[in-house]
C-alpha cells in the first residue's frame, strides 16, 4: 500500500489520489504532489497601496454608513490596533463610540 502525504490544510492522514491530484476527504482540499509549500500568504493593502499588518493604526478616508444604524463613521476617524481577516471585510477593529466593526481595506489609509 502506498502512503500519501498529510493534507497541508488540516493535516489529515486520510488523503487519496484522484488523477494528478491528491485530495483530502475531511476538508476537500485538492493539490498536486510537490506543491504543498507554494501557497502564498494574502497581502492586505490600504487605499494608497501600503501593506497593512495586524496591530497597525489606520485612518478612515471617507464617511462610512453603519449598517443597521443611522450613525456614520466620519472621515479622518483613527482606528488603532486592527486585525486582518479573510472575507469581504478585511479588517476587524474597535472604534470609539461604535464598538466592534469590520472595515474594507479600500476605505482606510495607514498612518
C-alpha positions in Angstrom: 0.0 0.0 0.0 1.4 3.4 -1.0 1.3 6.2 1.5 0.4 9.8 0.6 1.4 13.0 2.5 -0.8 14.5 5.1 -3.1 17.3 3.9 -1.3 20.7 4.0 -4.5 22.5 5.2 -5.9 20.3 8.0 -3.0 17.7 8.4 -5.4 14.8 7.8 -3.8 11.5 7.2 -6.7 10.2 5.0 -5.6 11.7 1.7 -6.1 9.9 -1.6 -5.1 10.2 -5.2 -7.5 11.1 -8.0 -5.8 11.5 -11.3 -3.0 14.0 -10.9 -4.4 15.5 -7.7 -4.2 14.5 -4.1 -7.5 15.1 -2.2 -8.3 15.4 1.5 -11.8 14.0 2.3 -12.0 15.9 5.5 -11.6 19.5 4.3 -12.0 18.9 0.5 -8.6 20.5 -0.3 -7.0 19.4 -3.6 -3.3 19.8 -4.5 -0.8 18.4 -6.8 2.2 16.4 -5.4 5.1 18.7 -4.8 3.1 21.9 -4.5 2.4 21.8 -0.7 4.7 24.7 0.2 3.9 27.0 -2.7 0.8 28.7 -1.4 1.4 32.5 -0.7 0.1 34.5 2.2 -2.5 37.1 1.3 -1.2 40.7 1.3 -3.5 43.4 2.5 -3.1 46.9 1.1 -4.7 50.2 2.1 -6.2 52.7 -0.4 -2.7 54.1 -1.2 -1.1 50.7 -1.7 0.7 50.5 1.6 0.9 47.0 3.1 -1.1 46.5 6.3 -0.2 44.3 9.3 -2.0 43.2 12.4 -1.8 45.9 15.1 -1.4 48.9 12.6 -3.2 52.2 13.1 -5.3 53.4 10.2 -7.5 56.4 9.3 -10.8 56.2 7.6 -10.7 58.1 4.2 -14.4 58.7 3.6 -17.6 58.8 5.6 -19.0 55.2 6.1 -22.6 54.5 6.9 -23.0 51.9 9.7 -25.3 49.1 8.6 -28.4 48.9 10.9 -27.9 52.3 12.4 -28.4 55.9 11.4 -24.9 56.9 12.5 -21.8 57.4 10.3 -18.1 56.7 10.8 -16.6 60.1 9.9 -13.7 60.7 7.5 -10.5 61.0 9.5 -11.5 58.7 12.3 -8.4 57.0 13.7 -8.6 53.2 14.2 -5.9 51.6 16.4 -4.8 48.0 16.7 -6.5 46.5 13.6 -6.8 42.7 13.0 -6.6 41.4 9.4 -9.0 38.6 8.5 -10.2 36.8 5.4 -13.6 37.7 4.0 -15.5 40.5 2.3 -14.4 43.0 5.0 -10.7 42.6 5.7 -10.3 44.5 8.9 -11.8 43.8 12.4 -11.4 46.6 14.9 -13.0 48.6 17.7 -13.9 52.2 17.0 -14.6 54.5 19.9 -18.3 55.3 20.1 -19.2 52.4 17.8 -17.7 49.3 19.3 -16.6 46.3 17.2 -16.7 46.8 13.5 -15.5 45.4 10.2 -14.0 47.6 7.5 -12.7 47.1 4.0 -9.1 47.9 3.3 -10.0 50.1 0.4 -11.6 52.7 2.8 -8.6 53.2 5.1 -5.0 54.5 4.9 -2.1 53.6 7.1 -0.7 56.2 9.4 
